[in-house]
């Protein structure tokens, strides 16, 4: 058991390997205009229960753990994962950048939902999809995000139908343009540094370093915004250990 106010243990069980499900990727490719909304909705449905279960498990294992310590553990784990995927995508050129943008946006969504759960906010509530779009700066206002989510939910059937035609000879040209729109939408969701990362693909070797840095930086920026949103103002800070008396 940890001491009161202790930070989270380094070996806490947090699986960061989850990736966007294939069905989500297909919907985003088929209807890129609403890719961020599709991702946010899927994240709350799929990741929300995982985040709630992880926090509940950690509370059982370490009942005196301070929420800030648990939050920083989540940030550290997801940042490390984002840095690794960014470096890998930097080594495979531009096609890998688009896939990494989706993975990065998904990782960021996982982080936000875990931070919500850490600070006692229900990560499975539909409002978390709205939070994701605002925190990731896809939309500036809550009402705009909520409206876009409603439109996306109404278009899910359309996106599924369009996805069936992706990859056919007749649809190759439109799909090429759709991937361009998708990369921009995902970069917007993942953060503007991600846009610069795509441009850096033209620079050999530098893309590996820049990809890791860009992913790590966007996770840090988003984590700060999410903690500011979800952390209760009345929550006391982690107490500093008192110096030993002589």
N, C-alpha and C positions, 0 to 999 in steps of 0.2 A: 504494500500500500504506500502511496506517496504521502509526503508530509503536507499539512495544510498550506494551500497557496502554491504548491509545487507545479513546475512546468510538466508538460506531457513527456512520458518516457520515450526514448529514442526508438524503441522497438515496437511501438504501437502498431496494431494491425490496421493498415489503411491501403486498400488495393487501388492503385492508380492506373492500372493497365487497360481499363475499359475504353473502348473506342466507339465512335458513332456507329449505330447499327446499320446494316446494308439498306434496309427499307428507307431509313431517313436520308441516306446519301442519294438514293434514287429519286426521292421526292424533291430534294433540293436541286438536283441536276435538271429535273424536268420543269421545275417552276422556281427558278433562281430568285425572282423578285421577292419572294416571301421565304427565302432560305433561313434567315435568322429567326423568323417566327416559328417555322417548322422545328428548328433545332431547340428553341426555348421550350416549346410545348412537349417535345419528346423528352427533353432533359428532366423536366419536373415529373413526368410520368414514370420514367425509368430510373432516374438517379435519386429523386426525392426520397423514396423508401430506403434506398441504400444509405443515404446520409443520415436519416433518422435512426436506422439500426446501428450504424457505426457509433454515433454519439451515445446511444443508450448502452451499447456494449462497453464503451470507454468509461461511462459513468459508473457502471457496475464494477469494473475492474479497478478503477482509480477514483473512488468517491470524493476525495478531497482535491482533485485536480482543478486548478483554476481555469475558467473558460478561456482566458487569454493564452494560456499555455497550450491548450488543445487547439485553439485557432491557429497559433503559430506552427504547430506540428502539421496541420493540414496545408497551410501555405507552403511550408518547406517541402513537403512531399510532392505536391502538385507542381511547384516551381521546378523541382528537379526533373520531374517527368517531362514538363514542357521544354526544358532546356535540352534534354536528350533528343526528343522528337524533332526539335528545331535543327539540331546539328545533323541528324540523319537526313532530313529533307534537304539540307544544304548541299549534301553530297550527291544528290540524284537529279539536280537540275530543276527546271521550271515545272514539269509535270508533278514532281513531288511537292512543290510549294502549295499547289491547290489542295492536295490531300492533307498537307500539314495544317493549312488554315482551318480546315474542318475539324481536325483533331485538336488544334489549339483552342478553337471556340468551344468545343465539347469539354475539354479539360477545364477551361475557365468556368463553364457552367457548373461543372462538378464542384469546383472550389467554392463558388458562391453558395450553392445549396448546402454544402457541408458547413460553411461559416454560419449560414442562417440557422441550421440545426444546433450548432455549438452555442449560439446565443439565445436559444429558446424560441426561435421562429419556425413555424411548421414548414419544412422543405417540400411537402407534398401539396400544399395549397395552390390553387390555380394562380393566385396573385404572384407567386414566385416567378412565373413566366414573364409577367410584366416587369418585375424587378430586374430580371436578367437583361431584358432589352434596354432598360433605362441605365442600369449599371454599366453595361457594355457600350452604351452611347449609340445604340442603333436608333433610338428615339429619345428626344429631349424631355418629353413629358409623359407622365403615367397614362393620361387619357389617350394620347396618340398611340402608345404601345398597346394599350388594351384594344383599341379599335383595329389595329393591324393584326393582332392575334385573332380577333373575331373573323376578319376577312380570311386569314390563313386557314382557320378551322373550316370555313365554308368552302375553301378551295382544295381541301385534302383529297377529295374524290377526283377532282380534275387532275391534280398532280400525280396521283396513282395511275390514272389512265394514260397520261402523257409519258410516264416512265416506261410503259410497255413498248413505246416506239423508240426509246433511246438506243442507239447503236445500230439501227437499220441503215441501209444504204441511202434511202430517201431522206433520212433525217440527219445525216452527218454534218452538213453545213449549219443547220439551225442549232444542233447540239454544240458545235464549236463556238458559236456566238454565245450560247447559253452558258458554257463553261467560263467564258470571259466575264459575263455578268455575275456568275456564281463566285468567281474568285474575288471580285470587287466587294460583293455583299459580305462574304466571309471575312475578308480583310477588314472591312468596316466594323464587323462585330468583334473581331479579335483585337483590334486596336490599330492605330495608324502606323505604329512601328512595323506591323505586319505588312503594310503596303510597301514600305521601304525594303523589307526583306525580300519581297518578290522581285523588286528592281535589282537587288544585289545578286540575284541568280546569274547575272551576266558576268560577274567577276569571279573567276576561278578561285577556289580555296577560301576566299574571303566569305563566301556565302555560308560556309560551315560555321565559322566563328560568329558571323552576324546573325545567323539563324538561331543559334543557341542564346545569344544575348537578347535578341528581339523577343523571343518567347518568354524568357525569364523576366524581362522588364514589363511586358504586358501583364503577366501574372501578378507581379508586385503592385502595379498601378491599380489593377482591378481589386486585389485583396484589400488595399487601403480603403477604397470606396465602399466595398461590401462591409468591412468591419465598422466603418463610420455609420453605415445605414442600420446595421443589426445590433451592434453592441449597446446594451442598455446604459443610459447616461449615469444611472446610480451605481453601476458595477464598480467596485473598488479595484484598484490596480493590484498586480501581483506584488505582495509584500517583499521588500528586499531583506535578505538575512541580516541580522544584527551582528556587528563585529564582536568577536569573542572577547570577553573581559579578561584583563590581565591580572 
